[in-house]
Each structure stands twice: as structure tokens, then as C-alpha cells.
Amino acid sequence: MHFAARSYIGESVENPQKYLRNNVEGGLALLNTAIEVGLRRLIFSSTCVLYGVPAKTPIMEDTPRQPVNPYGTSKLFFKNALSGVR
């Protein structure tokens, strides 16, 4: 289970590289290690900020993903990395 991430939106705007380093680089390090040891399943805690400002709620999975801050962008990047793993 992967629940680790920096998650303060305001801080991510002030210091985006901190969020990219932690949430993207750290997540990719975890993912690569999981692949290397043969882990078959990973639970990833995502966030609704992937969707930016949605046109309606509740937010459905097929809502376009348009994050509006570095925190959301970092989480979307990692989610996309997970989508490419089989």
C-alpha cells in the first residue's frame, strides 16, 4: 500500500520541486523496487485534485484529469506511471 506523499496544495505551489522529488521520484523508486522483487499488486492512494475544478460532482472516474497545482500534477504523473505497468 502506497499512502506516502506530500499533500499540501499551497506548499506545492510555493515549492513544486519538493513535490515532484517526493511524490514522483519517490513513487517511481518504490514502483521500480516493487517490480524488481516481483510484487504483483500495489494499492495507491490517489486524490480528487487530479481532476482540477470539475464541471460537476460527484466526480466520476471518466472525468477529464486536469490538475491545477503541482501536488495534483505529481499525483497524476505517478498514477500514469502505474497505468503503464502490467
PDB file with SEQRES, HELIX, SHEET and CRYST1 records, atoms N, CA, C and O in Angstrom:
SEQRES   1 A   86  MET HIS PHE ALA ALA ARG SER TYR ILE GLY GLU SER VAL          
SEQRES   2 A   86  GLU ASN PRO GLN LYS TYR LEU ARG ASN ASN VAL GLU GLY          
SEQRES   3 A   86  GLY LEU ALA LEU LEU ASN THR ALA ILE GLU VAL GLY LEU          
SEQRES   4 A   86  ARG ARG LEU ILE PHE SER SER THR CYS VAL LEU TYR GLY          
SEQRES   5 A   86  VAL PRO ALA LYS THR PRO ILE MET GLU ASP THR PRO ARG          
SEQRES   6 A   86  GLN PRO VAL ASN PRO TYR GLY THR SER LYS LEU PHE PHE          
SEQRES   7 A   86  LYS ASN ALA LEU SER GLY VAL ARG                              
HELIX    1 AA1 ILE A    9  GLU A   14  1                                   6    
HELIX    2 AA2 PRO A   16  TYR A   19  1                                   4    
HELIX    3 AA3 LEU A   20  GLU A   25  3                                   6    
HELIX    4 AA4 GLY A   26  GLU A   36  1                                  11    
HELIX    5 AA5 CYS A   48  TYR A   51  5                                   4    
HELIX    6 AA6 PRO A   70  SER A   83  1                                  14    
CRYST1    1.000    1.000    1.000  90.00  90.00  90.00 P 1           1          
ATOM      1  N   MET A   1       0.843  -1.173   0.000  1.00  0.00           N  
ATOM      2  CA  MET A   1       0.000   0.000   0.000  1.00  0.00           C  
ATOM      3  C   MET A   1       0.887   1.235   0.000  1.00  0.00           C  
ATOM      4  O   MET A   1       1.835   1.342   0.778  1.00  0.00           O  
ATOM      5  N   HIS A   2       0.561   2.157  -0.882  1.00  0.00           N  
ATOM      6  CA  HIS A   2       1.347   3.388  -1.001  1.00  0.00           C  
ATOM      7  C   HIS A   2       0.450   4.583  -0.636  1.00  0.00           C  
ATOM      8  O   HIS A   2      -0.386   5.020  -1.427  1.00  0.00           O  
ATOM      9  N   PHE A   3       0.650   5.088   0.570  1.00  0.00           N  
ATOM     10  CA  PHE A   3      -0.103   6.246   1.041  1.00  0.00           C  
ATOM     11  C   PHE A   3       0.815   7.445   1.281  1.00  0.00           C  
ATOM     12  O   PHE A   3       0.361   8.495   1.736  1.00  0.00           O  
ATOM     13  N   ALA A   4       2.098   7.289   0.975  1.00  0.00           N  
ATOM     14  CA  ALA A   4       3.067   8.337   1.280  1.00  0.00           C  
ATOM     15  C   ALA A   4       3.114   9.387   0.180  1.00  0.00           C  
ATOM     16  O   ALA A   4       3.300   9.057  -0.991  1.00  0.00           O  
ATOM     17  N   ALA A   5       2.948  10.641   0.552  1.00  0.00           N  
ATOM     18  CA  ALA A   5       3.080  11.752  -0.393  1.00  0.00           C  
ATOM     19  C   ALA A   5       3.021  13.055   0.388  1.00  0.00           C  
ATOM     20  O   ALA A   5       2.384  13.145   1.437  1.00  0.00           O  
ATOM     21  N   ARG A   6       3.684  14.037  -0.135  1.00  0.00           N  
ATOM     22  CA  ARG A   6       3.475  15.391   0.382  1.00  0.00           C  
ATOM     23  C   ARG A   6       2.137  15.830  -0.197  1.00  0.00           C  
ATOM     24  O   ARG A   6       1.839  15.536  -1.354  1.00  0.00           O  
ATOM     25  N   SER A   7       1.323  16.534   0.599  1.00  0.00           N  
ATOM     26  CA  SER A   7      -0.044  16.776   0.132  1.00  0.00           C  
ATOM     27  C   SER A   7      -0.617  18.157   0.443  1.00  0.00           C  
ATOM     28  O   SER A   7      -1.836  18.323   0.466  1.00  0.00           O  
ATOM     29  N   TYR A   8       0.234  19.140   0.681  1.00  0.00           N  
ATOM     30  CA  TYR A   8      -0.276  20.479   0.947  1.00  0.00           C  
ATOM     31  C   TYR A   8      -0.257  21.287  -0.343  1.00  0.00           C  
ATOM     32  O   TYR A   8       0.808  21.578  -0.889  1.00  0.00           O  
ATOM     33  N   ILE A   9      -1.421  21.641  -0.818  1.00  0.00           N  
ATOM     34  CA  ILE A   9      -1.531  22.309  -2.112  1.00  0.00           C  
ATOM     35  C   ILE A   9      -0.770  23.629  -2.127  1.00  0.00           C  
ATOM     36  O   ILE A   9      -0.011  23.889  -3.061  1.00  0.00           O  
ATOM     37  N   GLY A  10      -0.956  24.464  -1.116  1.00  0.00           N  
ATOM     38  CA  GLY A  10      -0.257  25.751  -1.070  1.00  0.00           C  
ATOM     39  C   GLY A  10       1.247  25.583  -1.077  1.00  0.00           C  
ATOM     40  O   GLY A  10       1.955  26.304  -1.780  1.00  0.00           O  
ATOM     41  N   GLU A  11       1.740  24.630  -0.295  1.00  0.00           N  
ATOM     42  CA  GLU A  11       3.173  24.367  -0.258  1.00  0.00           C  
ATOM     43  C   GLU A  11       3.664  23.869  -1.615  1.00  0.00           C  
ATOM     44  O   GLU A  11       4.782  24.184  -2.021  1.00  0.00           O  
ATOM     45  N   SER A  12       2.843  23.099  -2.312  1.00  0.00           N  
ATOM     46  CA  SER A  12       3.257  22.587  -3.621  1.00  0.00           C  
ATOM     47  C   SER A  12       3.404  23.712  -4.637  1.00  0.00           C  
ATOM     48  O   SER A  12       4.234  23.633  -5.543  1.00  0.00           O  
ATOM     49  N   VAL A  13       2.601  24.754  -4.487  1.00  0.00           N  
ATOM     50  CA  VAL A  13       2.703  25.914  -5.384  1.00  0.00           C  
ATOM     51  C   VAL A  13       3.974  26.703  -5.056  1.00  0.00           C  
ATOM     52  O   VAL A  13       4.657  27.187  -5.959  1.00  0.00           O  
ATOM     53  N   GLU A  14       4.287  26.829  -3.770  1.00  0.00           N  
ATOM     54  CA  GLU A  14       5.478  27.561  -3.343  1.00  0.00           C  
ATOM     55  C   GLU A  14       6.769  26.803  -3.637  1.00  0.00           C  
ATOM     56  O   GLU A  14       7.802  27.420  -3.900  1.00  0.00           O  
ATOM     57  N   ASN A  15       6.722  25.482  -3.594  1.00  0.00           N  
ATOM     58  CA  ASN A  15       7.930  24.681  -3.745  1.00  0.00           C  
ATOM     59  C   ASN A  15       7.625  23.426  -4.583  1.00  0.00           C  
ATOM     60  O   ASN A  15       7.660  22.312  -4.061  1.00  0.00           O  
ATOM     61  N   PRO A  16       7.330  23.604  -5.864  1.00  0.00           N  
ATOM     62  CA  PRO A  16       6.923  22.461  -6.687  1.00  0.00           C  
ATOM     63  C   PRO A  16       7.979  21.374  -6.803  1.00  0.00           C  
ATOM     64  O   PRO A  16       7.638  20.193  -6.868  1.00  0.00           O  
ATOM     65  N   GLN A  17       9.253  21.747  -6.830  1.00  0.00           N  
ATOM     66  CA  GLN A  17      10.288  20.727  -6.973  1.00  0.00           C  
ATOM     67  C   GLN A  17      10.296  19.767  -5.793  1.00  0.00           C  
ATOM     68  O   GLN A  17      10.622  18.592  -5.960  1.00  0.00           O  
ATOM     69  N   LYS A  18       9.943  20.244  -4.603  1.00  0.00           N  
ATOM     70  CA  LYS A  18       9.852  19.388  -3.417  1.00  0.00           C  
ATOM     71  C   LYS A  18       8.795  18.299  -3.640  1.00  0.00           C  
ATOM     72  O   LYS A  18       8.984  17.147  -3.250  1.00  0.00           O  
ATOM     73  N   TYR A  19       7.694  18.680  -4.265  1.00  0.00           N  
ATOM     74  CA  TYR A  19       6.598  17.741  -4.511  1.00  0.00           C  
ATOM     75  C   TYR A  19       6.920  16.782  -5.643  1.00  0.00           C  
ATOM     76  O   TYR A  19       6.582  15.600  -5.573  1.00  0.00           O  
ATOM     77  N   LEU A  20       7.563  17.275  -6.672  1.00  0.00           N  
ATOM     78  CA  LEU A  20       7.951  16.396  -7.769  1.00  0.00           C  
ATOM     79  C   LEU A  20       9.002  15.401  -7.290  1.00  0.00           C  
ATOM     80  O   LEU A  20       8.948  14.223  -7.640  1.00  0.00           O  
ATOM     81  N   ARG A  21       9.950  15.869  -6.495  1.00  0.00           N  
ATOM     82  CA  ARG A  21      11.004  14.987  -5.979  1.00  0.00           C  
ATOM     83  C   ARG A  21      10.395  13.897  -5.099  1.00  0.00           C  
ATOM     84  O   ARG A  21      10.687  12.714  -5.277  1.00  0.00           O  
ATOM     85  N   ASN A  22       9.564  14.290  -4.167  1.00  0.00           N  
ATOM     86  CA  ASN A  22       8.994  13.324  -3.231  1.00  0.00           C  
ATOM     87  C   ASN A  22       7.928  12.444  -3.882  1.00  0.00           C  
ATOM     88  O   ASN A  22       8.020  11.217  -3.825  1.00  0.00           O  
ATOM     89  N   ASN A  23       6.938  13.045  -4.487  1.00  0.00           N  
ATOM     90  CA  ASN A  23       5.784  12.294  -4.969  1.00  0.00           C  
ATOM     91  C   ASN A  23       6.044  11.544  -6.268  1.00  0.00           C  
ATOM     92  O   ASN A  23       5.486  10.469  -6.487  1.00  0.00           O  
ATOM     93  N   VAL A  24       6.887  12.105  -7.132  1.00  0.00           N  
ATOM     94  CA  VAL A  24       7.176  11.435  -8.400  1.00  0.00           C  
ATOM     95  C   VAL A  24       8.424  10.563  -8.263  1.00  0.00           C  
ATOM     96  O   VAL A  24       8.354   9.351  -8.469  1.00  0.00           O  
ATOM     97  N   GLU A  25       9.552  11.159  -7.921  1.00  0.00           N  
ATOM     98  CA  GLU A  25      10.788  10.376  -7.831  1.00  0.00           C  
ATOM     99  C   GLU A  25      10.684   9.289  -6.757  1.00  0.00           C  
ATOM    100  O   GLU A  25      11.092   8.150  -6.981  1.00  0.00           O  
ATOM    101  N   GLY A  26      10.145   9.642  -5.606  1.00  0.00           N  
ATOM    102  CA  GLY A  26       9.983   8.652  -4.542  1.00  0.00           C  
ATOM    103  C   GLY A  26       9.021   7.546  -4.945  1.00  0.00           C  
ATOM    104  O   GLY A  26       9.267   6.370  -4.676  1.00  0.00           O  
ATOM    105  N   GLY A  27       7.941   7.922  -5.581  1.00  0.00           N  
ATOM    106  CA  GLY A  27       6.970   6.928  -6.048  1.00  0.00           C  
ATOM    107  C   GLY A  27       7.562   6.006  -7.094  1.00  0.00           C  
ATOM    108  O   GLY A  27       7.322   4.798  -7.069  1.00  0.00           O  
ATOM    109  N   LEU A  28       8.336   6.569  -8.017  1.00  0.00           N  
ATOM    110  CA  LEU A  28       8.968   5.742  -9.048  1.00  0.00           C  
ATOM    111  C   LEU A  28      10.010   4.801  -8.450  1.00  0.00           C  
ATOM    112  O   LEU A  28      10.161   3.669  -8.910  1.00  0.00           O  
ATOM    113  N   ALA A  29      10.724   5.261  -7.433  1.00  0.00           N  
ATOM    114  CA  ALA A  29      11.680   4.383  -6.752  1.00  0.00           C  
ATOM    115  C   ALA A  29      10.941   3.208  -6.106  1.00  0.00           C  
ATOM    116  O   ALA A  29      11.390   2.065  -6.191  1.00  0.00           O  
ATOM    117  N   LEU A  30       9.816   3.493  -5.466  1.00  0.00           N  
ATOM    118  CA  LEU A  30       9.001   2.440  -4.878  1.00  0.00           C  
ATOM    119  C   LEU A  30       8.496   1.487  -5.957  1.00  0.00           C  
ATOM    120  O   LEU A  30       8.583   0.269  -5.800  1.00  0.00           O  
ATOM    121  N   LEU A  31       7.975   2.028  -7.035  1.00  0.00           N  
ATOM    122  CA  LEU A  31       7.437   1.210  -8.120  1.00  0.00           C  
ATOM    123  C   LEU A  31       8.526   0.323  -8.728  1.00  0.00           C  
ATOM    124  O   LEU A  31       8.303  -0.868  -8.943  1.00  0.00           O  
ATOM    125  N   ASN A  32       9.688   0.890  -9.004  1.00  0.00           N  
ATOM    126  CA  ASN A  32      10.780   0.099  -9.585  1.00  0.00           C  
ATOM    127  C   ASN A  32      11.221  -1.023  -8.651  1.00  0.00           C  
ATOM    128  O   ASN A  32      11.500  -2.135  -9.098  1.00  0.00           O  
ATOM    129  N   THR A  33      11.284  -0.732  -7.365  1.00  0.00           N  
ATOM    130  CA  THR A  33      11.647  -1.769  -6.395  1.00  0.00           C  
ATOM    131  C   THR A  33      10.586  -2.854  -6.352  1.00  0.00           C  
ATOM    132  O   THR A  33      10.912  -4.040  -6.300  1.00  0.00           O  
ATOM    133  N   ALA A  34       9.330  -2.464  -6.373  1.00  0.00           N  
ATOM    134  CA  ALA A  34       8.234  -3.435  -6.366  1.00  0.00           C  
ATOM    135  C   ALA A  34       8.325  -4.359  -7.578  1.00  0.00           C  
ATOM    136  O   ALA A  34       8.135  -5.569  -7.461  1.00  0.00           O  
ATOM    137  N   ILE A  35       8.616  -3.783  -8.737  1.00  0.00           N  
ATOM    138  CA  ILE A  35       8.755  -4.583  -9.955  1.00  0.00           C  
ATOM    139  C   ILE A  35       9.943  -5.533  -9.832  1.00  0.00           C  
ATOM    140  O   ILE A  35       9.844  -6.707 -10.188  1.00  0.00           O  
ATOM    141  N   GLU A  36      11.061  -5.023  -9.327  1.00  0.00           N  
ATOM    142  CA  GLU A  36      12.278  -5.837  -9.190  1.00  0.00           C  
ATOM    143  C   GLU A  36      12.083  -7.049  -8.280  1.00  0.00           C  
ATOM    144  O   GLU A  36      12.652  -8.111  -8.531  1.00  0.00           O  
ATOM    145  N   VAL A  37      11.286  -6.895  -7.230  1.00  0.00           N  
ATOM    146  CA  VAL A  37      11.082  -8.007  -6.301  1.00  0.00           C  
ATOM    147  C   VAL A  37       9.877  -8.867  -6.673  1.00  0.00           C  
ATOM    148  O   VAL A  37       9.557  -9.832  -5.978  1.00  0.00           O  
ATOM    149  N   GLY A  38       9.214  -8.515  -7.768  1.00  0.00           N  
ATOM    150  CA  GLY A  38       8.110  -9.327  -8.262  1.00  0.00           C  
ATOM    151  C   GLY A  38       6.768  -9.067  -7.613  1.00  0.00           C  
ATOM    152  O   GLY A  38       5.874  -9.910  -7.687  1.00  0.00           O  
ATOM    153  N   LEU A  39       6.609  -7.923  -6.981  1.00  0.00           N  
ATOM    154  CA  LEU A  39       5.321  -7.581  -6.380  1.00  0.00           C  
ATOM    155  C   LEU A  39       4.266  -7.501  -7.474  1.00  0.00           C  
ATOM    156  O   LEU A  39       4.489  -6.856  -8.499  1.00  0.00           O  
ATOM    157  N   ARG A  40       3.136  -8.138  -7.275  1.00  0.00           N  
ATOM    158  CA  ARG A  40       2.101  -8.198  -8.308  1.00  0.00           C  
ATOM    159  C   ARG A  40       0.976  -7.173  -8.102  1.00  0.00           C  
ATOM    160  O   ARG A  40       0.252  -6.864  -9.047  1.00  0.00           O  
ATOM    161  N   ARG A  41       0.823  -6.654  -6.902  1.00  0.00           N  
ATOM    162  CA  ARG A  41      -0.276  -5.709  -6.638  1.00  0.00           C  
ATOM    163  C   ARG A  41       0.218  -4.580  -5.748  1.00  0.00           C  
ATOM    164  O   ARG A  41       1.027  -4.777  -4.840  1.00  0.00           O  
ATOM    165  N   LEU A  42      -0.298  -3.384  -6.040  1.00  0.00           N  
ATOM    166  CA  LEU A  42       0.041  -2.205  -5.248  1.00  0.00           C  
ATOM    167  C   LEU A  42      -1.215  -1.368  -5.090  1.00  0.00           C  
ATOM    168  O   LEU A  42      -1.889  -1.068  -6.075  1.00  0.00           O  
ATOM    169  N   ILE A  43      -1.529  -0.996  -3.885  1.00  0.00           N  
ATOM    170  CA  ILE A  43      -2.663  -0.103  -3.630  1.00  0.00           C  
ATOM    171  C   ILE A  43      -2.104   1.299  -3.534  1.00  0.00           C  
ATOM    172  O   ILE A  43      -1.237   1.580  -2.706  1.00  0.00           O  
ATOM    173  N   PHE A  44      -2.608   2.183  -4.391  1.00  0.00           N  
ATOM    174  CA  PHE A  44      -2.133   3.567  -4.458  1.00  0.00           C  
ATOM    175  C   PHE A  44      -3.248   4.501  -3.999  1.00  0.00           C  
ATOM    176  O   PHE A  44      -4.361   4.450  -4.522  1.00  0.00           O  
ATOM    177  N   SER A  45      -2.950   5.341  -3.035  1.00  0.00           N  
ATOM    178  CA  SER A  45      -3.916   6.326  -2.556  1.00  0.00           C  
ATOM    179  C   SER A  45      -3.844   7.549  -3.460  1.00  0.00           C  
ATOM    180  O   SER A  45      -2.873   8.304  -3.427  1.00  0.00           O  
ATOM    181  N   SER A  46      -4.868   7.732  -4.256  1.00  0.00           N  
ATOM    182  CA  SER A  46      -4.903   8.854  -5.179  1.00  0.00           C  
ATOM    183  C   SER A  46      -5.584  10.052  -4.517  1.00  0.00           C  
ATOM    184  O   SER A  46      -5.655  10.130  -3.290  1.00  0.00           O  
ATOM    185  N   THR A  47      -6.078  10.975  -5.325  1.00  0.00           N  
ATOM    186  CA  THR A  47      -6.688  12.195  -4.804  1.00  0.00           C  
ATOM    187  C   THR A  47      -7.620  12.803  -5.842  1.00  0.00           C  
ATOM    188  O   THR A  47      -7.414  12.636  -7.044  1.00  0.00           O  
ATOM    189  N   CYS A  48      -8.635  13.503  -5.380  1.00  0.00           N  
ATOM    190  CA  CYS A  48      -9.563  14.143  -6.312  1.00  0.00           C  
ATOM    191  C   CYS A  48      -8.949  15.371  -6.989  1.00  0.00           C  
ATOM    192  O   CYS A  48      -9.512  15.872  -7.962  1.00  0.00           O  
ATOM    193  N   VAL A  49      -7.811  15.868  -6.499  1.00  0.00           N  
ATOM    194  CA  VAL A  49      -7.208  17.039  -7.150  1.00  0.00           C  
ATOM    195  C   VAL A  49      -6.674  16.715  -8.535  1.00  0.00           C  
ATOM    196  O   VAL A  49      -6.279  17.618  -9.273  1.00  0.00           O  
ATOM    197  N   LEU A  50      -6.656  15.429  -8.899  1.00  0.00           N  
ATOM    198  CA  LEU A  50      -6.289  15.054 -10.268  1.00  0.00           C  
ATOM    199  C   LEU A  50      -7.223  15.709 -11.276  1.00  0.00           C  
ATOM    200  O   LEU A  50      -6.837  15.970 -12.416  1.00  0.00           O  
ATOM    201  N   TYR A  51      -8.449  15.971 -10.848  1.00  0.00           N  
ATOM    202  CA  TYR A  51      -9.490  16.462 -11.749  1.00  0.00           C  
ATOM    203  C   TYR A  51      -9.587  17.977 -11.797  1.00  0.00           C  
ATOM    204  O   TYR A  51     -10.431  18.520 -12.510  1.00  0.00           O  
ATOM    205  N   GLY A  52      -8.738  18.665 -11.052  1.00  0.00           N  
ATOM    206  CA  GLY A  52      -8.776  20.127 -11.076  1.00  0.00           C  
ATOM    207  C   GLY A  52     -10.088  20.649 -10.538  1.00  0.00           C  
ATOM    208  O   GLY A  52     -10.497  20.307  -9.428  1.00  0.00           O  
ATOM    209  N   VAL A  53     -10.745  21.474 -11.325  1.00  0.00           N  
ATOM    210  CA  VAL A  53     -12.053  22.016 -10.948  1.00  0.00           C  
ATOM    211  C   VAL A  53     -13.090  21.337 -11.843  1.00  0.00           C  
ATOM    212  O   VAL A  53     -13.342  21.801 -12.955  1.00  0.00           O  
ATOM    213  N   PRO A  54     -13.688  20.251 -11.373  1.00  0.00           N  
ATOM    214  CA  PRO A  54     -14.609  19.505 -12.219  1.00  0.00           C  
ATOM    215  C   PRO A  54     -15.894  20.278 -12.496  1.00  0.00           C  
ATOM    216  O   PRO A  54     -16.325  21.099 -11.686  1.00  0.00           O  
ATOM    217  N   ALA A  55     -16.493  20.005 -13.640  1.00  0.00           N  
ATOM    218  CA  ALA A  55     -17.725  20.686 -14.035  1.00  0.00           C  
ATOM    219  C   ALA A  55     -18.904  20.258 -13.174  1.00  0.00           C  
ATOM    220  O   ALA A  55     -19.859  21.018 -13.011  1.00  0.00           O  
ATOM    221  N   LYS A  56     -18.848  19.038 -12.615  1.00  0.00           N  
ATOM    222  CA  LYS A  56     -19.961  18.572 -11.776  1.00  0.00           C  
ATOM    223  C   LYS A  56     -19.448  17.596 -10.732  1.00  0.00           C  
ATOM    224  O   LYS A  56     -18.367  17.023 -10.862  1.00  0.00           O  
ATOM    225  N   THR A  57     -20.239  17.428  -9.714  1.00  0.00           N  
ATOM    226  CA  THR A  57     -19.963  16.435  -8.691  1.00  0.00           C  
ATOM    227  C   THR A  57     -21.186  15.545  -8.557  1.00  0.00           C  
ATOM    228  O   THR A  57     -22.293  16.001  -8.843  1.00  0.00           O  
ATOM    229  N   PRO A  58     -21.041  14.332  -8.147  1.00  0.00           N  
ATOM    230  CA  PRO A  58     -19.783  13.715  -7.763  1.00  0.00           C  
ATOM    231  C   PRO A  58     -18.844  13.547  -8.960  1.00  0.00           C  
ATOM    232  O   PRO A  58     -19.276  13.502 -10.112  1.00  0.00           O  
ATOM    233  N   ILE A  59     -17.575  13.460  -8.659  1.00  0.00           N  
ATOM    234  CA  ILE A  59     -16.563  13.292  -9.699  1.00  0.00           C  
ATOM    235  C   ILE A  59     -16.535  11.814 -10.085  1.00  0.00           C  
ATOM    236  O   ILE A  59     -16.380  10.942  -9.230  1.00  0.00           O  
ATOM    237  N   MET A  60     -16.686  11.549 -11.364  1.00  0.00           N  
ATOM    238  CA  MET A  60     -16.657  10.177 -11.873  1.00  0.00           C  
ATOM    239  C   MET A  60     -15.260   9.869 -12.407  1.00  0.00           C  
ATOM    240  O   MET A  60     -14.517  10.782 -12.766  1.00  0.00           O  
ATOM    241  N   GLU A  61     -14.903   8.589 -12.460  1.00  0.00           N  
ATOM    242  CA  GLU A  61     -13.570   8.178 -12.919  1.00  0.00           C  
ATOM    243  C   GLU A  61     -13.266   8.647 -14.333  1.00  0.00           C  
ATOM    244  O   GLU A  61     -12.099   8.849 -14.670  1.00  0.00           O  
ATOM    245  N   ASP A  62     -14.285   8.826 -15.173  1.00  0.00           N  
ATOM    246  CA  ASP A  62     -14.042   9.245 -16.555  1.00  0.00           C  
ATOM    247  C   ASP A  62     -14.005  10.774 -16.725  1.00  0.00           C  
ATOM    248  O   ASP A  62     -13.906  11.269 -17.847  1.00  0.00           O  
ATOM    249  N   THR A  63     -14.085  11.510 -15.624  1.00  0.00           N  
ATOM    250  CA  THR A  63     -13.939  12.968 -15.677  1.00  0.00           C  
ATOM    251  C   THR A  63     -12.520  13.294 -16.149  1.00  0.00           C  
ATOM    252  O   THR A  63     -11.566  12.673 -15.679  1.00  0.00           O  
ATOM    253  N   PRO A  64     -12.358  14.249 -17.062  1.00  0.00           N  
ATOM    254  CA  PRO A  64     -11.004  14.593 -17.522  1.00  0.00           C  
ATOM    255  C   PRO A  64     -10.099  14.993 -16.354  1.00  0.00           C  
ATOM    256  O   PRO A  64     -10.505  15.716 -15.443  1.00  0.00           O  
ATOM    257  N   ARG A  65      -8.884  14.507 -16.412  1.00  0.00           N  
ATOM    258  CA  ARG A  65      -7.896  14.807 -15.363  1.00  0.00           C  
ATOM    259  C   ARG A  65      -7.137  16.058 -15.773  1.00  0.00           C  
ATOM    260  O   ARG A  65      -6.395  16.056 -16.755  1.00  0.00           O  
ATOM    261  N   GLN A  66      -7.333  17.134 -15.002  1.00  0.00           N  
ATOM    262  CA  GLN A  66      -6.713  18.423 -15.303  1.00  0.00           C  
ATOM    263  C   GLN A  66      -6.268  19.098 -14.011  1.00  0.00           C  
ATOM    264  O   GLN A  66      -6.872  20.084 -13.588  1.00  0.00           O  
ATOM    265  N   PRO A  67      -5.210  18.572 -13.376  1.00  0.00           N  
ATOM    266  CA  PRO A  67      -4.778  19.168 -12.112  1.00  0.00           C  
ATOM    267  C   PRO A  67      -4.360  20.628 -12.302  1.00  0.00           C  
ATOM    268  O   PRO A  67      -3.839  21.009 -13.350  1.00  0.00           O  
ATOM    269  N   VAL A  68      -4.597  21.429 -11.273  1.00  0.00           N  
ATOM    270  CA  VAL A  68      -4.302  22.864 -11.358  1.00  0.00           C  
ATOM    271  C   VAL A  68      -3.197  23.296 -10.400  1.00  0.00           C  
ATOM    272  O   VAL A  68      -2.975  24.491 -10.200  1.00  0.00           O  
ATOM    273  N   ASN A  69      -2.499  22.316  -9.803  1.00  0.00           N  
ATOM    274  CA  ASN A  69      -1.396  22.646  -8.901  1.00  0.00           C  
ATOM    275  C   ASN A  69      -0.352  21.538  -8.962  1.00  0.00           C  
ATOM    276  O   ASN A  69      -0.642  20.436  -9.428  1.00  0.00           O  
ATOM    277  N   PRO A  70       0.864  21.825  -8.493  1.00  0.00           N  
ATOM    278  CA  PRO A  70       1.931  20.820  -8.548  1.00  0.00           C  
ATOM    279  C   PRO A  70       1.621  19.535  -7.777  1.00  0.00           C  
ATOM    280  O   PRO A  70       2.047  18.455  -8.188  1.00  0.00           O  
ATOM    281  N   TYR A  71       0.895  19.635  -6.681  1.00  0.00           N  
ATOM    282  CA  TYR A  71       0.523  18.426  -5.946  1.00  0.00           C  
ATOM    283  C   TYR A  71      -0.300  17.504  -6.842  1.00  0.00           C  
ATOM    284  O   TYR A  71       0.010  16.318  -6.963  1.00  0.00           O  
ATOM    285  N   GLY A  72      -1.330  18.033  -7.460  1.00  0.00           N  
ATOM    286  CA  GLY A  72      -2.171  17.233  -8.348  1.00  0.00           C  
ATOM    287  C   GLY A  72      -1.397  16.691  -9.534  1.00  0.00           C  
ATOM    288  O   GLY A  72      -1.594  15.547  -9.941  1.00  0.00           O  
ATOM    289  N   THR A  73      -0.515  17.513 -10.089  1.00  0.00           N  
ATOM    290  CA  THR A  73       0.308  17.080 -11.220  1.00  0.00           C  
ATOM    291  C   THR A  73       1.212  15.922 -10.812  1.00  0.00           C  
ATOM    292  O   THR A  73       1.378  14.967 -11.571  1.00  0.00           O  
ATOM    293  N   SER A  74       1.797  16.000  -9.619  1.00  0.00           N  
ATOM    294  CA  SER A  74       2.691  14.929  -9.165  1.00  0.00           C  
ATOM    295  C   SER A  74       1.926  13.628  -8.953  1.00  0.00           C  
ATOM    296  O   SER A  74       2.426  12.554  -9.286  1.00  0.00           O  
ATOM    297  N   LYS A  75       0.729  13.716  -8.406  1.00  0.00           N  
ATOM    298  CA  LYS A  75      -0.070  12.513  -8.187  1.00  0.00           C  
ATOM    299  C   LYS A  75      -0.525  11.916  -9.520  1.00  0.00           C  
ATOM    300  O   LYS A  75      -0.556  10.695  -9.674  1.00  0.00           O  
ATOM    301  N   LEU A  76      -0.878  12.770 -10.482  1.00  0.00           N  
ATOM    302  CA  LEU A  76      -1.294  12.289 -11.802  1.00  0.00           C  
ATOM    303  C   LEU A  76      -0.129  11.620 -12.522  1.00  0.00           C  
ATOM    304  O   LEU A  76      -0.311  10.594 -13.177  1.00  0.00           O  
ATOM    305  N   PHE A  77       1.058  12.191 -12.406  1.00  0.00           N  
ATOM    306  CA  PHE A  77       2.222  11.594 -13.047  1.00  0.00           C  
ATOM    307  C   PHE A  77       2.428  10.166 -12.551  1.00  0.00           C  
ATOM    308  O   PHE A  77       2.634   9.250 -13.347  1.00  0.00           O  
ATOM    309  N   PHE A  78       2.370   9.984 -11.235  1.00  0.00           N  
ATOM    310  CA  PHE A  78       2.582   8.653 -10.685  1.00  0.00           C  
ATOM    311  C   PHE A  78       1.440   7.708 -11.064  1.00  0.00           C  
ATOM    312  O   PHE A  78       1.674   6.537 -11.362  1.00  0.00           O  
ATOM    313  N   LYS A  79       0.228   8.207 -11.051  1.00  0.00           N  
ATOM    314  CA  LYS A  79      -0.917   7.381 -11.463  1.00  0.00           C  
ATOM    315  C   LYS A  79      -0.740   6.909 -12.904  1.00  0.00           C  
ATOM    316  O   LYS A  79      -1.036   5.759 -13.227  1.00  0.00           O  
ATOM    317  N   ASN A  80      -0.257   7.800 -13.764  1.00  0.00           N  
ATOM    318  CA  ASN A  80       0.004   7.418 -15.151  1.00  0.00           C  
ATOM    319  C   ASN A  80       1.116   6.388 -15.236  1.00  0.00           C  
ATOM    320  O   ASN A  80       1.050   5.475 -16.059  1.00  0.00           O  
ATOM    321  N   ALA A  81       2.139   6.520 -14.399  1.00  0.00           N  
ATOM    322  CA  ALA A  81       3.223   5.533 -14.378  1.00  0.00           C  
ATOM    323  C   ALA A  81       2.671   4.164 -13.984  1.00  0.00           C  
ATOM    324  O   ALA A  81       3.081   3.146 -14.542  1.00  0.00           O  
ATOM    325  N   LEU A  82       1.758   4.135 -13.039  1.00  0.00           N  
ATOM    326  CA  LEU A  82       1.156   2.867 -12.632  1.00  0.00           C  
ATOM    327  C   LEU A  82       0.338   2.251 -13.766  1.00  0.00           C  
ATOM    328  O   LEU A  82       0.297   1.030 -13.917  1.00  0.00           O  
ATOM    329  N   SER A  83      -0.309   3.095 -14.554  1.00  0.00           N  
ATOM    330  CA  SER A  83      -1.143   2.603 -15.652  1.00  0.00           C  
ATOM    331  C   SER A  83      -0.327   1.849 -16.693  1.00  0.00           C  
ATOM    332  O   SER A  83      -0.865   1.000 -17.403  1.00  0.00           O  
ATOM    333  N   GLY A  84       0.966   2.149 -16.791  1.00  0.00           N  
ATOM    334  CA  GLY A  84       1.812   1.501 -17.771  1.00  0.00           C  
ATOM    335  C   GLY A  84       2.425   0.189 -17.304  1.00  0.00           C  
ATOM    336  O   GLY A  84       3.143  -0.465 -18.061  1.00  0.00           O  
ATOM    337  N   VAL A  85       2.149  -0.199 -16.067  1.00  0.00           N  
ATOM    338  CA  VAL A  85       2.752  -1.415 -15.506  1.00  0.00           C  
ATOM    339  C   VAL A  85       1.774  -2.574 -15.663  1.00  0.00           C  
ATOM    340  O   VAL A  85       0.588  -2.449 -15.360  1.00  0.00           O  
ATOM    341  N   ARG A  86       2.280  -3.679 -16.133  1.00  0.00           N  
ATOM    342  CA  ARG A  86       1.445  -4.883 -16.260  1.00  0.00           C  
ATOM    343  C   ARG A  86       2.079  -6.029 -15.526  1.00  0.00           C  
ATOM    344  O   ARG A  86       1.531  -7.131 -15.512  1.00  0.00           O  
TER     345      ARG A  86                                                      
END                                                                             
